[in-house]
Amino acid sequence: MKRKACRAGVVFLALLALIVAVSPMEAGASSKEPIVLGVPTSLYTPFGRDGLKAVKLAVEEINAGGGVLVGGQRRPLEVVVADTRGGEPGTPVHDALMAYEKLITEKKPHAIVIGAFRSEVLIASMDLVAKYRIPQLGTIAQTPRFQAKIKKDPEKYKYLFRVTTDALVDASYINRTLDKLKNDFGMNRIYFIYQDTLWAKAFSGLMSKHCKAQGWTQLGFDGYAAGATDFSPALTNAKAGKAQVIGMVWDVPLGAGVFVKQYVAMKVPALLIGFIPPMASPMAVKTVGPEVEYSLSVEFPVGASLPLKKLPKTVEFLNKFKQKYGSLPEAAAVNSSAYDAVFILAEAIERAGSLDPDKLVVELEKTDYRGVSGRIRFNEQHVAVFGHEDPNETGVCVVFQWQKGADGTLRRVPVYPDFLAEGKILLPPWMK
């Protein structure tokens, strides 16, 4: 009996050794040195909080599959976070940069994902990233100055990539929707209200330029500081000028919430269009109220918070997000970009077979990834290419309108671009 038991034990150990030798992935990538992903961003904002959740979801999926193959060895991903507070009104850029640099020097990430929330912080942080030679896949800040800076010194800033849209793309989607309002309903009077930050000013400026070229009457173009909490002067002027449309671009949660309340309380008879987070959020009916009906928002890119019937990957991602965290993302922007960025980075690491930053840059430049937000490839300035027509060729966005269904429930209905539309733009009764 003892001999049989001994033989059985030897056989078991031999089989165990064979399993470990044949399946190093299943044997536990977690025992290897991790690949560290740094996430320096503003956790005050739903964009930062939800983006971080999306990153962790992607990391969890990759680690469950054994991790990332680097030089013949599977290694897990590990996320380290720094709250830069860059999205909080009044936070100096310098303070956000200090948090950024502290994460880099203390946690020593192999790469950065998400990155700066505020565009002013992004532009300032580009020199930090270049100094420490860390590949960065940014997914929030939207200023076009990013690519302009890279164009001036591509070698210095080669470590920086933008996986998401910028204000140029976002504005182009709203501009096409404004064309629909003009052509289909004869609207031609607009008032602009924008947050006085780099991305929002660029976004609104492009809308204004487009409207002027298309024959709209611009009644106002008012910028407010990011910490503003009173928009009644602009709303009063819009109402007095009989604006048919208010183009609003704002991302600070507090100010956006106050704006919506004042717009409703003052009964301004104009259609809201642009990007106002409280009105774009899937929770808007609860947090703002039924007054969100008829408002139009751009979600950039697709899959950020709105599952689209015609794009199954958006449904799959958002179902997984909801299952893990209990609800859809609050922010109607950039969450799918954060999720895609982790997979883009993982693929680049495996192609490079190394964590050397210069080798990673070469492979990141070769990216051709079909993700939640569409097909992601980078142009010469390391910016993801976005279009309006085909997610199999570029990244895409979507414009939706809050509308009542047959059961009286308010829901977000995609209305542009046409290949994603699930309904047409409806006018409120006071505009018919």
C-alpha positions as a Markdown table, in Angstrom:
| # | Residue | x | y | z |
|---|---|---|---|---|
| 1 | Met | 0.0 | 0.0 | 0.0 |
| 2 | Lys | 2.8 | 2.4 | 0.9 |
| 3 | Arg | 4.5 | 1.7 | -2.5 |
| 4 | Lys | 1.2 | 2.4 | -4.4 |
| 5 | Ala | 0.7 | 5.6 | -2.4 |
| 6 | Cys | 4.3 | 6.6 | -3.1 |
| 7 | Arg | 3.9 | 5.9 | -6.9 |
| 8 | Ala | 0.6 | 7.9 | -6.9 |
| 9 | Gly | 2.3 | 10.8 | -5.3 |
| 10 | Val | 5.1 | 10.8 | -7.8 |
| 11 | Val | 2.6 | 10.7 | -10.7 |
| 12 | Phe | 0.6 | 13.6 | -9.2 |
| 13 | Leu | 3.8 | 15.7 | -8.8 |
| 14 | Ala | 4.8 | 14.9 | -12.3 |
| 15 | Leu | 1.4 | 15.9 | -13.7 |
| 16 | Leu | 1.5 | 19.1 | -11.7 |
| 17 | Ala | 4.9 | 19.9 | -13.0 |
| 18 | Leu | 3.7 | 19.3 | -16.6 |
| 19 | Ile | 0.7 | 21.6 | -16.1 |
| 20 | Val | 2.9 | 24.4 | -14.8 |
| 21 | Ala | 5.4 | 23.9 | -17.7 |
| 22 | Val | 2.7 | 23.8 | -20.4 |
| 23 | Ser | 0.5 | 26.6 | -19.0 |
| 24 | Pro | 2.6 | 29.4 | -17.4 |
| 25 | Met | -0.4 | 31.8 | -18.0 |
| 26 | Glu | -2.7 | 29.7 | -15.9 |
| 27 | Ala | 0.0 | 29.1 | -13.4 |
| 28 | Gly | -0.3 | 32.6 | -12.1 |
| 29 | Ala | 0.9 | 35.7 | -13.9 |
| 30 | Ser | 0.2 | 37.5 | -10.6 |
| 31 | Ser | 3.5 | 36.1 | -9.2 |
| 32 | Lys | 5.5 | 38.1 | -11.8 |
| 33 | Glu | 6.6 | 41.7 | -11.5 |
| 34 | Pro | 3.6 | 43.8 | -12.5 |
| 35 | Ile | 3.4 | 46.3 | -15.4 |
| 36 | Val | 2.5 | 49.5 | -13.6 |
| 37 | Leu | -0.1 | 51.8 | -15.2 |
| 38 | Gly | -0.3 | 55.3 | -13.7 |
| 39 | Val | -3.5 | 57.2 | -13.7 |
| 40 | Pro | -3.0 | 60.8 | -12.7 |
| 41 | Thr | -6.3 | 62.5 | -13.1 |
| 42 | Ser | -9.1 | 64.5 | -11.4 |
| 43 | Leu | -11.3 | 62.2 | -9.3 |
| 44 | Tyr | -13.6 | 65.1 | -8.5 |
| 45 | Thr | -15.1 | 64.7 | -11.9 |
| 46 | Pro | -17.3 | 61.8 | -13.1 |
| 47 | Phe | -15.0 | 61.7 | -16.2 |
| 48 | Gly | -12.1 | 60.8 | -14.0 |
| 49 | Arg | -14.0 | 58.5 | -11.6 |
| 50 | Asp | -15.7 | 56.6 | -14.4 |
| 51 | Gly | -12.6 | 56.5 | -16.6 |
| 52 | Leu | -10.7 | 54.9 | -13.7 |
| 53 | Lys | -13.4 | 52.3 | -13.3 |
| 54 | Ala | -13.2 | 51.5 | -17.0 |
| 55 | Val | -9.4 | 51.1 | -16.8 |
| 56 | Lys | -9.7 | 48.8 | -13.8 |
| 57 | Leu | -12.3 | 46.7 | -15.7 |
| 58 | Ala | -10.0 | 46.3 | -18.7 |
| 59 | Val | -7.1 | 45.5 | -16.4 |
| 60 | Glu | -9.2 | 42.9 | -14.6 |
| 61 | Glu | -10.0 | 41.2 | -17.9 |
| 62 | Ile | -6.4 | 41.2 | -19.1 |
| 63 | Asn | -5.1 | 39.8 | -15.9 |
| 64 | Ala | -7.8 | 37.1 | -15.8 |
| 65 | Gly | -6.4 | 36.0 | -19.2 |
| 66 | Gly | -2.9 | 35.7 | -17.7 |
| 67 | Gly | -1.6 | 39.2 | -18.1 |
| 68 | Val | 0.6 | 40.8 | -20.8 |
| 69 | Leu | 3.3 | 38.8 | -22.6 |
| 70 | Val | 6.6 | 40.6 | -22.3 |
| 71 | Gly | 9.7 | 38.9 | -23.6 |
| 72 | Gly | 8.2 | 35.4 | -23.2 |
| 73 | Gln | 6.8 | 36.0 | -19.7 |
| 74 | Arg | 3.2 | 36.8 | -18.7 |
| 75 | Arg | 3.0 | 39.8 | -16.4 |
| 76 | Pro | 0.0 | 41.3 | -14.7 |
| 77 | Leu | -1.1 | 44.9 | -14.9 |
| 78 | Glu | -1.3 | 47.0 | -11.8 |
| 79 | Val | -3.0 | 50.4 | -11.5 |
| 80 | Val | -1.6 | 53.3 | -9.4 |
| 81 | Val | -3.6 | 56.5 | -9.0 |
| 82 | Ala | -3.0 | 60.1 | -8.2 |
| 83 | Asp | -5.9 | 62.6 | -7.7 |
| 84 | Thr | -4.5 | 65.7 | -9.4 |
| 85 | Arg | -7.6 | 67.7 | -8.5 |
| 86 | Gly | -7.2 | 69.4 | -11.8 |
| 87 | Gly | -10.9 | 69.4 | -12.5 |
| 88 | Glu | -11.8 | 71.3 | -9.4 |
| 89 | Pro | -12.5 | 75.0 | -9.9 |
| 90 | Gly | -9.7 | 77.1 | -8.5 |
| 91 | Thr | -7.0 | 74.3 | -8.4 |
| 92 | Pro | -3.8 | 75.8 | -9.8 |
| 93 | Val | -2.2 | 74.0 | -12.7 |
| 94 | His | 1.0 | 73.9 | -10.7 |
| 95 | Asp | -0.7 | 71.9 | -7.9 |
| 96 | Ala | -2.0 | 69.4 | -10.4 |
| 97 | Leu | 1.5 | 69.0 | -12.0 |
| 98 | Met | 3.0 | 68.3 | -8.6 |
| 99 | Ala | 0.6 | 65.4 | -8.1 |
| 100 | Tyr | 1.4 | 64.2 | -11.6 |
| 101 | Glu | 5.1 | 64.3 | -11.0 |
| 102 | Lys | 4.9 | 62.7 | -7.6 |
| 103 | Leu | 3.1 | 59.7 | -9.1 |
| 104 | Ile | 5.8 | 59.4 | -11.8 |
| 105 | Thr | 8.7 | 59.6 | -9.4 |
| 106 | Glu | 7.3 | 57.6 | -6.5 |
| 107 | Lys | 5.3 | 54.9 | -8.3 |
| 108 | Lys | 7.4 | 54.7 | -11.4 |
| 109 | Pro | 4.7 | 53.7 | -13.9 |
| 110 | His | 5.7 | 52.0 | -17.1 |
| 111 | Ala | 2.9 | 54.0 | -18.9 |
| 112 | Ile | 0.2 | 56.5 | -18.1 |
| 113 | Val | -3.5 | 56.1 | -19.1 |
| 114 | Ile | -6.3 | 58.7 | -18.9 |
| 115 | Gly | -4.0 | 61.5 | -17.8 |
| 116 | Ala | -5.0 | 65.1 | -17.2 |
| 117 | Phe | -8.7 | 66.1 | -17.0 |
| 118 | Arg | -8.3 | 69.8 | -17.6 |
| 119 | Ser | -6.7 | 70.8 | -21.0 |
| 120 | Glu | -4.5 | 73.4 | -19.3 |
| 121 | Val | -3.0 | 70.7 | -17.1 |
| 122 | Leu | -2.5 | 68.4 | -20.2 |
| 123 | Ile | -0.5 | 71.1 | -22.1 |
| 124 | Ala | 1.7 | 71.8 | -19.0 |
| 125 | Ser | 2.2 | 68.1 | -18.2 |
| 126 | Met | 3.4 | 67.2 | -21.7 |
| 127 | Asp | 6.9 | 68.4 | -20.7 |
| 128 | Leu | 6.8 | 66.2 | -17.7 |
| 129 | Val | 5.9 | 63.2 | -19.7 |
| 130 | Ala | 8.6 | 64.0 | -22.2 |
| 131 | Lys | 11.2 | 64.5 | -19.4 |
| 132 | Tyr | 10.5 | 61.1 | -17.9 |
| 133 | Arg | 10.0 | 59.3 | -21.2 |
| 134 | Ile | 6.7 | 57.6 | -20.2 |
| 135 | Pro | 4.3 | 56.5 | -22.9 |
| 136 | Gln | 0.9 | 58.2 | -22.2 |
| 137 | Leu | -2.4 | 57.4 | -23.7 |
| 138 | Gly | -4.6 | 60.3 | -22.8 |
| 139 | Thr | -8.4 | 59.9 | -22.8 |
| 140 | Ile | -10.0 | 63.0 | -21.3 |
| 141 | Ala | -8.5 | 66.5 | -22.1 |
| 142 | Gln | -9.8 | 67.8 | -25.4 |
| 143 | Thr | -7.8 | 70.8 | -26.5 |
| 144 | Pro | -6.5 | 70.8 | -30.1 |
| 145 | Arg | -3.3 | 72.5 | -28.7 |
| 146 | Phe | -2.1 | 69.0 | -27.9 |
| 147 | Gln | -1.5 | 68.1 | -31.5 |
| 148 | Ala | -0.2 | 71.6 | -32.3 |
| 149 | Lys | 2.5 | 71.2 | -29.6 |
| 150 | Ile | 3.5 | 67.7 | -30.9 |
| 151 | Lys | 3.7 | 69.1 | -34.4 |
| 152 | Lys | 6.2 | 71.7 | -33.3 |
| 153 | Asp | 8.5 | 69.1 | -31.7 |
| 154 | Pro | 7.5 | 65.6 | -32.6 |
| 155 | Glu | 10.7 | 64.0 | -31.3 |
| 156 | Lys | 10.4 | 65.5 | -27.8 |
| 157 | Tyr | 6.7 | 64.8 | -27.4 |
| 158 | Lys | 6.6 | 61.4 | -29.2 |
| 159 | Tyr | 5.6 | 59.6 | -25.9 |
| 160 | Leu | 2.2 | 61.3 | -25.9 |
| 161 | Phe | -0.9 | 59.9 | -27.6 |
| 162 | Arg | -4.6 | 60.8 | -27.5 |
| 163 | Val | -6.9 | 57.9 | -27.7 |
| 164 | Thr | -10.1 | 59.9 | -27.6 |
| 165 | Thr | -11.7 | 62.8 | -29.5 |
| 166 | Asp | -10.8 | 66.5 | -29.2 |
| 167 | Ala | -12.9 | 69.6 | -29.3 |
| 168 | Leu | -12.6 | 69.7 | -33.1 |
| 169 | Val | -14.4 | 66.3 | -33.4 |
| 170 | Asp | -17.0 | 67.0 | -30.8 |
| 171 | Ala | -17.9 | 70.4 | -32.4 |
| 172 | Ser | -18.2 | 68.8 | -35.8 |
| 173 | Tyr | -20.9 | 66.5 | -34.6 |
| 174 | Ile | -22.9 | 69.3 | -33.0 |
| 175 | Asn | -22.4 | 71.4 | -36.2 |
| 176 | Arg | -23.9 | 68.7 | -38.4 |
| 177 | Thr | -26.8 | 68.5 | -36.0 |
| 178 | Leu | -27.3 | 72.3 | -36.1 |
| 179 | Asp | -27.4 | 72.0 | -39.9 |
| 180 | Lys | -30.3 | 69.6 | -39.4 |
| 181 | Leu | -32.1 | 72.1 | -37.1 |
| 182 | Lys | -31.7 | 74.8 | -39.7 |
| 183 | Asn | -32.6 | 72.7 | -42.8 |
| 184 | Asp | -35.5 | 70.7 | -41.2 |
| 185 | Phe | -37.0 | 73.4 | -38.9 |
| 186 | Gly | -35.8 | 76.7 | -40.2 |
| 187 | Met | -34.0 | 77.7 | -37.0 |
| 188 | Asn | -31.4 | 80.5 | -37.4 |
| 189 | Arg | -31.1 | 82.3 | -34.1 |
| 190 | Ile | -28.5 | 81.0 | -31.6 |
| 191 | Tyr | -26.9 | 82.1 | -28.3 |
| 192 | Phe | -23.6 | 80.6 | -27.1 |
| 193 | Ile | -22.6 | 80.1 | -23.5 |
| 194 | Tyr | -19.3 | 78.4 | -22.7 |
| 195 | Gln | -16.9 | 77.5 | -19.9 |
| 196 | Asp | -13.8 | 79.7 | -20.2 |
| 197 | Thr | -11.3 | 76.8 | -20.5 |
| 198 | Leu | -9.2 | 75.8 | -23.5 |
| 199 | Trp | -11.3 | 72.9 | -24.7 |
| 200 | Ala | -14.7 | 74.5 | -24.2 |
| 201 | Lys | -13.7 | 77.8 | -25.8 |
| 202 | Ala | -12.3 | 75.9 | -28.8 |
| 203 | Phe | -15.5 | 73.8 | -29.0 |
| 204 | Ser | -17.8 | 76.8 | -28.8 |
| 205 | Gly | -15.6 | 78.8 | -31.2 |
| 206 | Leu | -15.9 | 76.2 | -33.9 |
| 207 | Met | -19.7 | 76.1 | -33.4 |
| 208 | Ser | -19.9 | 79.9 | -33.7 |
| 209 | Lys | -17.7 | 79.9 | -36.8 |
| 210 | His | -19.8 | 77.3 | -38.4 |
| 211 | Cys | -23.1 | 79.0 | -37.6 |
| 212 | Lys | -21.9 | 82.3 | -39.0 |
| 213 | Ala | -20.8 | 80.6 | -42.2 |
| 214 | Gln | -24.2 | 78.9 | -42.5 |
| 215 | Gly | -26.3 | 82.1 | -42.0 |
| 216 | Trp | -27.3 | 81.9 | -38.4 |
| 217 | Thr | -27.8 | 85.0 | -36.4 |
| 218 | Gln | -25.5 | 84.9 | -33.3 |
| 219 | Leu | -27.2 | 86.7 | -30.4 |
| 220 | Gly | -24.3 | 86.2 | -27.9 |
| 221 | Phe | -21.1 | 84.4 | -27.2 |
| 222 | Asp | -20.6 | 84.5 | -23.5 |
| 223 | Gly | -17.8 | 82.9 | -21.5 |
| 224 | Tyr | -18.0 | 82.2 | -17.8 |
| 225 | Ala | -15.2 | 81.2 | -15.4 |
| 226 | Ala | -15.2 | 77.4 | -14.6 |
| 227 | Gly | -16.3 | 78.2 | -11.0 |
| 228 | Ala | -19.3 | 80.3 | -12.1 |
| 229 | Thr | -22.7 | 79.6 | -10.4 |
| 230 | Asp | -24.9 | 82.3 | -12.0 |
| 231 | Phe | -25.8 | 82.2 | -15.7 |
| 232 | Ser | -29.0 | 84.4 | -15.4 |
| 233 | Pro | -27.4 | 87.3 | -17.3 |
| 234 | Ala | -26.8 | 85.2 | -20.4 |
| 235 | Leu | -30.1 | 83.3 | -20.1 |
| 236 | Thr | -31.9 | 86.7 | -19.8 |
| 237 | Asn | -30.3 | 87.9 | -23.0 |
| 238 | Ala | -31.0 | 84.7 | -24.8 |
| 239 | Lys | -34.7 | 84.9 | -23.8 |
| 240 | Ala | -35.0 | 88.6 | -24.7 |
| 241 | Gly | -33.3 | 88.0 | -28.1 |
| 242 | Lys | -35.7 | 85.2 | -28.9 |
| 243 | Ala | -33.0 | 82.6 | -29.3 |
| 244 | Gln | -34.2 | 79.4 | -30.8 |
| 245 | Val | -31.1 | 77.5 | -29.8 |
| 246 | Ile | -28.7 | 77.8 | -26.9 |
| 247 | Gly | -25.3 | 76.2 | -27.6 |
| 248 | Met | -23.8 | 75.3 | -24.2 |
| 249 | Val | -20.4 | 73.7 | -23.5 |
| 250 | Trp | -19.6 | 73.0 | -19.9 |
| 251 | Asp | -17.9 | 70.2 | -17.9 |
| 252 | Val | -17.7 | 71.4 | -14.2 |
| 253 | Pro | -20.5 | 69.5 | -12.5 |
| 254 | Leu | -21.6 | 72.2 | -10.1 |
| 255 | Gly | -21.8 | 75.0 | -12.7 |
| 256 | Ala | -23.6 | 72.7 | -15.2 |
| 257 | Gly | -26.2 | 71.7 | -12.6 |
| 258 | Val | -26.9 | 75.4 | -11.6 |
| 259 | Phe | -27.2 | 76.3 | -15.3 |
| 260 | Val | -29.8 | 73.7 | -15.9 |
| 261 | Lys | -31.9 | 74.8 | -12.9 |
| 262 | Gln | -31.8 | 78.4 | -14.0 |
| 263 | Tyr | -32.7 | 77.5 | -17.5 |
| 264 | Val | -35.7 | 75.6 | -16.3 |
| 265 | Ala | -36.7 | 78.2 | -13.7 |
| 266 | Met | -36.5 | 81.1 | -16.2 |
| 267 | Lys | -38.5 | 79.2 | -18.8 |
| 268 | Val | -36.2 | 80.1 | -21.6 |
| 269 | Pro | -38.0 | 78.9 | -24.8 |
| 270 | Ala | -34.9 | 77.7 | -26.6 |
| 271 | Leu | -33.6 | 74.2 | -27.5 |
| 272 | Leu | -30.4 | 73.2 | -25.6 |
| 273 | Ile | -27.7 | 71.6 | -27.6 |
| 274 | Gly | -24.0 | 71.0 | -26.9 |
| 275 | Phe | -22.4 | 69.2 | -23.9 |
| 276 | Ile | -23.8 | 69.7 | -20.4 |
| 277 | Pro | -22.9 | 66.7 | -18.3 |
| 278 | Pro | -25.9 | 66.7 | -16.0 |
| 279 | Met | -28.3 | 66.6 | -19.0 |
| 280 | Ala | -26.2 | 64.1 | -20.9 |
| 281 | Ser | -25.9 | 61.6 | -18.1 |
| 282 | Pro | -28.0 | 58.4 | -18.1 |
| 283 | Met | -29.1 | 59.6 | -14.6 |
| 284 | Ala | -30.3 | 63.0 | -15.8 |
| 285 | Val | -34.0 | 62.3 | -15.3 |
| 286 | Lys | -33.4 | 61.6 | -11.6 |
| 287 | Thr | -30.8 | 64.3 | -11.0 |
| 288 | Val | -32.1 | 67.1 | -13.2 |
| 289 | Gly | -35.8 | 66.1 | -13.7 |
| 290 | Pro | -38.1 | 65.7 | -16.6 |
| 291 | Glu | -37.0 | 69.1 | -18.0 |
| 292 | Val | -34.2 | 67.3 | -19.8 |
| 293 | Glu | -36.7 | 66.3 | -22.4 |
| 294 | Tyr | -35.8 | 67.6 | -25.9 |
| 295 | Ser | -32.2 | 68.6 | -25.0 |
| 296 | Leu | -29.5 | 67.4 | -27.4 |
| 297 | Ser | -26.0 | 66.3 | -26.4 |
| 298 | Val | -23.0 | 64.8 | -28.1 |
| 299 | Glu | -21.5 | 61.7 | -26.5 |
| 300 | Phe | -17.8 | 61.4 | -27.4 |
| 301 | Pro | -16.9 | 58.8 | -28.4 |
| 302 | Val | -19.6 | 56.1 | -28.7 |
| 303 | Gly | -19.9 | 53.6 | -25.9 |
| 304 | Ala | -19.2 | 56.2 | -23.2 |
| 305 | Ser | -22.5 | 55.7 | -21.5 |
| 306 | Leu | -25.1 | 55.0 | -24.2 |
| 307 | Pro | -25.5 | 51.4 | -25.5 |
| 308 | Leu | -26.2 | 51.6 | -29.3 |
| 309 | Lys | -28.2 | 48.9 | -30.9 |
| 310 | Lys | -26.1 | 49.1 | -34.1 |
| 311 | Leu | -22.8 | 48.9 | -32.3 |
| 312 | Pro | -22.7 | 45.7 | -30.3 |
| 313 | Lys | -19.3 | 46.4 | -28.7 |
| 314 | Thr | -20.9 | 49.5 | -26.9 |
| 315 | Val | -23.6 | 47.2 | -25.5 |
| 316 | Glu | -21.1 | 44.6 | -24.4 |
| 317 | Phe | -18.8 | 47.1 | -22.6 |
| 318 | Leu | -21.6 | 49.0 | -20.9 |
| 319 | Asn | -23.2 | 45.8 | -19.7 |
| 320 | Lys | -19.9 | 44.7 | -18.2 |
| 321 | Phe | -19.5 | 48.1 | -16.6 |
| 322 | Lys | -23.0 | 48.0 | -15.1 |
| 323 | Gln | -22.6 | 44.5 | -13.9 |
| 324 | Lys | -19.4 | 45.3 | -12.1 |
| 325 | Tyr | -20.2 | 48.8 | -10.7 |
| 326 | Gly | -24.0 | 48.6 | -10.4 |
| 327 | Ser | -24.9 | 51.4 | -12.9 |
| 328 | Leu | -24.0 | 52.9 | -16.2 |
| 329 | Pro | -21.2 | 55.5 | -16.2 |
| 330 | Glu | -22.4 | 58.9 | -15.0 |
| 331 | Ala | -20.2 | 60.7 | -17.6 |
| 332 | Ala | -21.5 | 60.7 | -21.1 |
| 333 | Ala | -17.9 | 60.9 | -22.5 |
| 334 | Val | -14.5 | 59.2 | -22.8 |
| 335 | Asn | -15.1 | 56.1 | -20.7 |
| 336 | Ser | -14.9 | 53.8 | -23.7 |
| 337 | Ser | -11.7 | 55.6 | -24.6 |
| 338 | Ala | -10.2 | 54.7 | -21.2 |
| 339 | Tyr | -11.2 | 51.1 | -21.6 |
| 340 | Asp | -9.8 | 50.8 | -25.2 |
| 341 | Ala | -6.6 | 52.5 | -24.2 |
| 342 | Val | -5.6 | 49.7 | -21.8 |
| 343 | Phe | -6.0 | 47.1 | -24.6 |
| 344 | Ile | -4.2 | 49.3 | -27.1 |
| 345 | Leu | -1.3 | 49.6 | -24.7 |
| 346 | Ala | -1.2 | 45.9 | -23.9 |
| 347 | Glu | -1.1 | 45.0 | -27.6 |
| 348 | Ala | 1.7 | 47.5 | -28.2 |
| 349 | Ile | 3.7 | 46.0 | -25.3 |
| 350 | Glu | 3.3 | 42.5 | -26.7 |
| 351 | Arg | 4.4 | 43.5 | -30.2 |
| 352 | Ala | 7.4 | 45.3 | -28.7 |
| 353 | Gly | 8.2 | 42.4 | -26.4 |
| 354 | Ser | 9.6 | 45.1 | -24.1 |
| 355 | Leu | 8.7 | 47.9 | -21.8 |
| 356 | Asp | 11.3 | 50.2 | -23.2 |
| 357 | Pro | 9.5 | 53.5 | -23.9 |
| 358 | Asp | 11.1 | 54.1 | -27.3 |
| 359 | Lys | 10.2 | 50.6 | -28.5 |
| 360 | Leu | 6.7 | 51.1 | -27.2 |
| 361 | Val | 6.3 | 54.4 | -29.1 |
| 362 | Val | 7.1 | 52.6 | -32.3 |
| 363 | Glu | 4.5 | 50.0 | -31.7 |
| 364 | Leu | 1.9 | 52.5 | -30.5 |
| 365 | Glu | 2.3 | 54.4 | -33.8 |
| 366 | Lys | 1.4 | 51.1 | -35.6 |
| 367 | Thr | -1.9 | 50.8 | -33.6 |
| 368 | Asp | -4.9 | 49.5 | -35.6 |
| 369 | Tyr | -7.4 | 48.5 | -32.9 |
| 370 | Arg | -11.1 | 47.8 | -33.3 |
| 371 | Gly | -12.5 | 48.8 | -29.9 |
| 372 | Val | -15.7 | 50.0 | -28.3 |
| 373 | Ser | -15.2 | 53.5 | -29.7 |
| 374 | Gly | -14.6 | 52.3 | -33.3 |
| 375 | Arg | -11.4 | 51.6 | -35.2 |
| 376 | Ile | -8.5 | 53.4 | -33.5 |
| 377 | Arg | -5.4 | 54.4 | -35.5 |
| 378 | Phe | -3.2 | 57.4 | -34.8 |
| 379 | Asn | -2.3 | 60.2 | -37.2 |
| 380 | Glu | 1.2 | 61.8 | -37.4 |
| 381 | Gln | 0.4 | 63.9 | -34.3 |
| 382 | His | -0.5 | 60.8 | -32.3 |
| 383 | Val | -4.2 | 61.7 | -32.3 |
| 384 | Ala | -6.8 | 59.0 | -32.8 |
| 385 | Val | -8.6 | 59.5 | -36.1 |
| 386 | Phe | -12.4 | 60.1 | -35.9 |
| 387 | Gly | -15.0 | 60.4 | -38.6 |
| 388 | His | -18.8 | 60.5 | -39.1 |
| 389 | Glu | -19.5 | 57.5 | -41.3 |
| 390 | Asp | -18.0 | 54.1 | -40.5 |
| 391 | Pro | -16.8 | 52.7 | -37.1 |
| 392 | Asn | -14.9 | 50.1 | -39.1 |
| 393 | Glu | -12.7 | 52.8 | -40.5 |
| 394 | Thr | -12.5 | 55.4 | -37.7 |
| 395 | Gly | -13.6 | 56.2 | -34.2 |
| 396 | Val | -17.1 | 57.7 | -34.1 |
| 397 | Cys | -19.3 | 59.8 | -31.8 |
| 398 | Val | -23.1 | 60.1 | -31.4 |
| 399 | Val | -25.6 | 62.9 | -30.8 |
| 400 | Phe | -28.8 | 62.0 | -28.9 |
| 401 | Gln | -31.9 | 63.7 | -27.7 |
| 402 | Trp | -34.0 | 63.0 | -24.6 |
| 403 | Gln | -37.4 | 61.8 | -25.9 |
| 404 | Lys | -40.4 | 60.1 | -24.4 |
| 405 | Gly | -41.1 | 56.6 | -25.5 |
| 406 | Ala | -44.6 | 55.1 | -26.0 |
| 407 | Asp | -44.8 | 54.3 | -22.3 |
| 408 | Gly | -44.0 | 57.9 | -21.3 |
| 409 | Thr | -40.5 | 57.1 | -20.1 |
| 410 | Leu | -37.7 | 59.5 | -21.0 |
| 411 | Arg | -34.8 | 57.9 | -22.8 |
| 412 | Arg | -31.8 | 59.0 | -24.9 |
| 413 | Val | -32.5 | 58.5 | -28.6 |
| 414 | Pro | -29.6 | 58.6 | -31.1 |
| 415 | Val | -30.4 | 61.1 | -33.8 |
| 416 | Tyr | -27.0 | 61.6 | -35.6 |
| 417 | Pro | -25.1 | 60.3 | -37.5 |
| 418 | Asp | -27.8 | 58.7 | -39.6 |
| 419 | Phe | -26.3 | 55.2 | -39.6 |
| 420 | Leu | -26.6 | 55.2 | -35.8 |
| 421 | Ala | -29.9 | 57.0 | -35.5 |
| 422 | Glu | -32.8 | 55.3 | -33.8 |
| 423 | Gly | -35.2 | 58.3 | -34.2 |
| 424 | Lys | -35.5 | 61.8 | -35.5 |
| 425 | Ile | -35.1 | 65.2 | -33.7 |
| 426 | Leu | -38.3 | 66.3 | -32.1 |
| 427 | Leu | -39.3 | 69.9 | -31.3 |
| 428 | Pro | -40.8 | 70.8 | -27.9 |
| 429 | Pro | -44.4 | 72.0 | -28.1 |
| 430 | Trp | -43.5 | 75.6 | -27.4 |
| 431 | Met | -41.4 | 75.7 | -30.7 |
| 432 | Lys | -44.0 | 74.1 | -33.0 |
